[in-house]
Amino acid sequence: EQFAMHDLIVADLMHEFPKAKFVTLYRASLLDQYISKKIAELTNVWKLGDKPAAEYKPQGFELDLQDFDAFKQRMQDFYQQLPEIENQEQLVSLTYEDLTTNAQTIFETKVFPFLGLAPVTIETEFKKMNKKTHEQTITNYSEVKDRLESKDYCLAV
């Protein structure tokens, strides 16, 4: 959605910068991505620091299956329109899930070698904001549970 907001097309970037290296960072779980987006819209907090951590209280919400399916389709369409990068030495793909559980290892084994950089210690002030389960976050979870569990809501980039 960020590319569309800024009228960016990956193919144009690749044309203008044919030797550029690309890091694709994505969230494999479309459901978790959707939940994060909805909570950010409801709280107007897009990262910790927008409000003091003590004041941040993620809200639950009712999941609208049509809205979620439309979001899922937009994300899948976006990733499908990405042009193939023929030279795989120009591309590394990382998931949010891997980075949040093992950032140092991911950087040491993928990012630093890819960019030709010496390893350094990774530090960030970013923290996982919503630690609640799907059941705790989606107020109508019992109504949508069967549908959510029956579909594949993960991206494979």
Secondary structure as UniProt FT lines:
FT   HELIX           2..5
FT   TURN            6..7
FT   HELIX           10..16
FT   TURN            18..19
FT   STRAND          22..26
FT   HELIX           30..43
FT   TURN            48..49
FT   HELIX           53..55
FT   HELIX           65..81
FT   HELIX           88..90
FT   STRAND          91..95
FT   HELIX           96..106
FT   HELIX           107..111
FT   HELIX           112..115
FT   HELIX           134..137
FT   TURN            139..140
FT   HELIX           141..150
//
